[in-house]
Amino acid sequence: MDLGNGLGHLTYSTLVHPGDTWEEMRHSLETYVPEVKKRFCPDAPMGVSLRISNASAERLINDPDERAWVKGFLDANDLYVYTVNAFPYGPFKGERVKENVYEPDWSTEERTQYTMNVATILTEITGADVEPTIQSAPLAFRPNVVDEAYVAAFTDNLMRVVAHLMDLEKNTGRRVKLALEPEPYCYLETIDETISYFENHVYTTAAAIRVSQLTRQPLAEVFGGLRRHLGIVFDICHQSVAFEDITKDLNALVDAGIPIYKLQEAAALLVPEVTPEIVEELKRYTGTIYLSQTTELRDGELTKFLNLEDAIAGWEADPGPREWRTHFHVPVFLSDLGPFKTTRSGIDAAMAVHAKTPLSTHLEIETYTWDVLPDHLKTGDITEYLVRELEYVRDELMRQVNSQNR
């Protein structure tokens, strides 16, 4: 829904639902989204964050009747798509995902063409008053980036997509924006690294010349086009896992002139002090199909683990006081998980900044882990769970707005 007063649109990510194929995604759209709307904003249009896998993109790009169905379904149910999750290229539910979620990465033709297809689809299924965003992977899984040639390859593919987006806007009048999502253990991980990448590879004369060659538009247009079509998703969970200061991060991005095209309200698992009892309880969160990147703070130093299981193994080999933050998306309406805490305070901090000076027109809750959450965290059915998340973020943002207007 549009929150008004420039605060942007708020919805939840349909990545939480089955959607590896277009048939699954269409069924999820019909089954869940109207029910969430009925409970959350029955009297106003509701925005949709649509998951489009590569299989779905290929179906939609080649099937005009199915694209027409999407538009008709949205109109009939007072819904509108304003953002797409095109991060997972392939399967995301029901089988091992782990680091495969980043494949194919931005060095490949597959990722490049997939993203172009999603952009083209969006010019047709979104309303004329919407400037949709595409959420995408943080370039590559960090261990795979072995040299500067690898960086040059994914940077060039990004420029090809920017050129495609500029051409789409010129030919259709529709602006589509690509947003890269920093994440632990990826080439774009911390906000400092993200700013450095944009300054050294995106906001450069070489990048602008490349886009100019592809679009046949003058450099004067391309320099603006790079900022007009390429930015980031700021996932509060990811940066909280890295022990980053959320307020400082957001201000640094603003100062660097890097657009935050989507602000994701998500919370991570936080263990203030690891104990034997806590470790036993934490084992309920291990062995999932997703990565559970974990950052450890011990004696003032940070150590990174690819999975929670690795952090537990390290503790068992060398016990001692430490704090853990784990990339396991937990319900944003909870700040306390019994023996654990969450990083929900990061969401509250981001809402305080956004309430003062809106950072993004696209807000989204992305707790996609319903299928692997321990049973004691599943309050009610999935619709109730999603509505409670939406209500929490909306109400916290409005509380921040009202407190700053006093």
N, C-alpha and C positions, 0 to 999 in steps of 0.2 A: 504494500500500500504506500501511497505518497503521504509522508508524514507532514508535509506542508512547511512553510516558512524556510524553504531552502534546505531542510534537513535531509532530504533524499527519500528514496524508496527503500522499504524494508520487506524482506521475505526470507524464506529458508531455502536451503539447497536441496533439490530433488535427488542429489547424489545419495541421500539416505534411503531412497527407494530402489527396488530392482530396475535396472535400466541399461543393461549391457547391450541389448538389441533394441531396435526401434519398437518391436512388438511389446517388449517389456516396459519400455518407457511410456508408450502410449497407454498401456494398461495402468501404469502408476499415475499418470496424469488424470485419467478418468476416475480412478479409485480414491486417491488421497487428496489431491489439490482442492477440488470443490468442497470437500468436507472441512479442510483447514480454513478455507475462506469463510464458510458458513459460521464457524465458531469465532474466527478472529476479526474479520471485517465484513459482516454480512451486508452492510449498506454502502460499501465503497468498492471500487475496482481493486483487485489484488494483483500485485506483481508476481511473476513466476521466474525462478532460476531453473532453467531447463538443462538437464544433463544430456549432452549429445556426444555419444561415443563415435569412433570412426565408422563403425557399422551403421549407426543411425544416420551419420552425415552422408554416407554413400547412398543410403536409401532415399533420404530426403532430396539430395541434389539431383537425383535421377527420376524422381517421382513427383511431378507437379500436382497430382491429385492428392497426395499425402500432405504436401505443403499447404494446399488449400484446406485440407481437413484440420490441420493445426490452427490455422487462422480462424476458421469457422468455430472450432471448439472454444478457443479463447474468447471470441466475441460473444458466443452464446452463454458463457459462464462468467462474464464480467471479469475476465482475466487478461493480463498482458505480459508477454515475455520482455524483460529488460536486461537479462544477463544469462549467459550460458557457461556451464562448466565443461570445457574441452581439455581438461587436464588429463584424466585417464583416457588413453587412446583405445584400450581394449577392455577386457573383463575387469570388474571391480567388486563383484559380489560372488560369494559361494566357492571361491577357490583362492589359492595362495596369490597374493598381490605383491607384498613387500616392495623391494626396489624395482620390480618390473613396472611399477606405476609410472616411472619416468621414461619408459621405452615406448616407441622410438623417441629419442630425444631431439633437441632442436638442431642437431648436426645432420639430420636425415631429411630426405625428400618426403618421406611419409608424413612426418609431423608438419612439415611446411604445407603440403597440399591439403591435409586434413583441416588445418586452421583456416586456409583460404576458403575451403568448402563451407565451413561453419559460418564464416563472415558473409558469404554470398547468400546462404540460407536466411540469415538474420535480416537482410535487407528486404526480404519478402514476408516473413512471418511476424515482424514487429511493427507497431504502430508508427505513423509518421512523426509523432511527437516524442518518440523514444530514441535515445542514442545508446544502443546496446553495447555491453562489454563481453569480451571473451576471456575467461579465466584459463590460464595455461601454465604449463610446467616451468620450473625454475632453471630452464636451459638444459641441465644435465645432472645426473647423479655424480657427485664430486669425484669419487674414485675413478670414474671413466675419463675425466678430462686430463689427458696426459701431457699436452703441449699447447703452444699458442695456435698451432694449426687447427686444433679442435675448437678453440675459442673463435677463431676467424670463420670457421665453417658455420657455427650456429649464429654468429652475428650476421653473416651474409644472408642466411635464411630469414632472419628477423627482418632485415631490410627488404627482402622480397615480399614479405607479408605486409609491411608498412606500405610499400608501393601498391600492392593490391588494394589495401584499404583506401589509399588516396584515390586510386582509379575508380573504386566503387562509389566514393562520395562524389567524384566529378561526374560519373555517368548516371547515378541514381538519385543523387541528392541526399543519400543516407550516410551518416557518420557511424562507423563501427570502430570500437576501441579494443585493442589487445592489451591484456593485463597479465604480466608475469608474476608468479607467486613464490617469493622466497620461502625456503623450507630447510630445516636442519639436514645436514649431510649432503646438500646440493651445491651447485656452483654459485647460485645466489642463495645465501644463507642468512648472514647478518645484514642489517640495514646499512652499515658502513660499506660492506662488500657490494651491496646493490647500488649504492650511490657511486662508488668507484667504477663499477661496470658501465653505468649510464654515462658518466663523465668521460671515460676513456675509450668507449666503444660506440656509443649511440649518439651523443651530442658532439660529434666530430665532423670536420670537413670531409673526411674520407667517407663516412656513412652517408652524409648528405649528397655527395657526388654520386654514390652508388644508387641511391633512390632517385635522384634526378635523371640518371641514365635510364632507369627502368620506367619512369613515369613520363619522361620528356617534359617535366615541369621545371621551372627555374629554381635555382638554389634558394631564392628569397621565399618561395612557397614551401620548399622541402624542409628548411630549418624549422618552420612552424609546424609542418606536417608531422615531424617526428614526435613532437610533444602532443600534438593533437590526436595521435593514433596509438601511441605506445606509452604505457605506464605500468603500474604494479597493482597487485592485490596485496593488501596488508592484512595478513591473518594474525590476529592478536594471540592466538594459541601458539603459533610457531615462534614468534618473537619472545613470548613469555618463557617457552621451553629453553631458549638461549640465554635466559637471565638478563634480557635487555630491558631498559627503561622505556616503557611504551610512550610516555609523553615526550621524552627526549627523541625517540625514533621518529615520531610523527612530525615534530618540529624540524628535525634534520631533513626529512624528505621535502617539507614545504620550503625550507631555505634553499635546497638544491634545485627546486623547480621541477621535481619529478612527480607527475600526477599519480594520486592514489585513486585509481578508477573504481576500486571496490574495497570497502572496509568490512572485514569479516569478523563478526562477533563469535569467538570460539574460545573455549577454556580447556586447559590441560590439567593433567593429574599432578598434584604437588604433594611431596612428602617432606615436611619440615625437618624431621629427624628420623633417620633410618634406624630401626630396631629389629631384633629377631622376630618379634610378633608382627611388625609391619611387613617384613619380607615375606612371611608366610601368607599374609593376606594379599600382598601384591601378586602372588603367583596366580591368582584368579584372573589377572589382567594380561598374562603372558600367553604365548602360543597362538595369537590371533593371526588372521591372514594379512594384516596390515603391519607396516613398520611401526615400531614404538620407540623412536629416537629418544634417548634419555641424556640429560645433562646433569652432571654431579658437581656440587659445590662442596669442596672439602679443604679446610685450612686455607681458605682464600683463593683456591685455584679451581678452575673449571676443567672437567674431563667429559668427553663426549663418547657415548655408546650408541651403536646403530639400533640396538633393541634393548628393551627392559631386561630381558633374560641375561644379556651381557653385563649389565650393571649389577644384577643380583649375583652373578658368578664372581664379579670382582669383589663385592662385599663379603661373600662367603669365604673368599681366599684371604681377605684382609679386612676384618670388621673394624668399625670405628665410626664416630659421629660424622654425618654428612647430610646434605639435602639433595633431593632428586626432583627433577621436573621431567615429565614424560609426555611425549606426543601421543596422547590418548584422549580424543575428544570426549569430554564429559558434559552432561546437561548444564547449560549456562545458568539455569535458575537455582542451581545448588552451589553453595560455597563450602560446604562441609560434606564429606563422604564417609562419615564415621571415623575410621582411623586415619583418613587422609584429608587433605584440603584440595582446593582447586585454585587456578590462577584467574578466577573471575575478577579479581581486583584490577587486572589489566584491562578488561572490558570496561569497567567503571571509569578507569583513567582515560581511556580513549573516548568514551562518551562525554567526559568533561571537556576535552579539547574540541570535539566535534560540536558540542552545544554552543561553545563560544564562537568558533569560526568553522562552519561546515567544511569538512575535508573532502567529501565525496558525495556524489548523488546516488550511489549504489551501496546499500547496507545489506548484509546477508548473514544469516546464522548457518553454520556448517558443522553440525554435529552428526556426522554420517555414520557413526559407529553403533547405532541402535541394534544391529544384528549381532554384535559381539559384546555388548555391555553385559556385565553380570546382572542376573535377574533382579537383584535387590535395588538396582538403579532404574528399572523400567517401571515408572509410575503410570498406571493406566495403559491405554492403548497408544499406538504411535501418533495418532491425531492429537490426543490430549497432550502428549509429550511435546509435540511441535508447537502447539498453541501456547503452552506455558513458556516455552523459550521465546517466542515472538512477543508475548506480553511482557516478559521480564525486560527485554532490550528496549522495547517501546517505552515502558514506564520509567526505566532508569534514565533514558535519554530525556524524557519530559521532566523528570525530577531535576536533572542537571540544568536544563533550560530555565526552569522556574526559579531554581536557587540563584542562578546568575542574573536573573532579571529583578531580584529583590533590591 
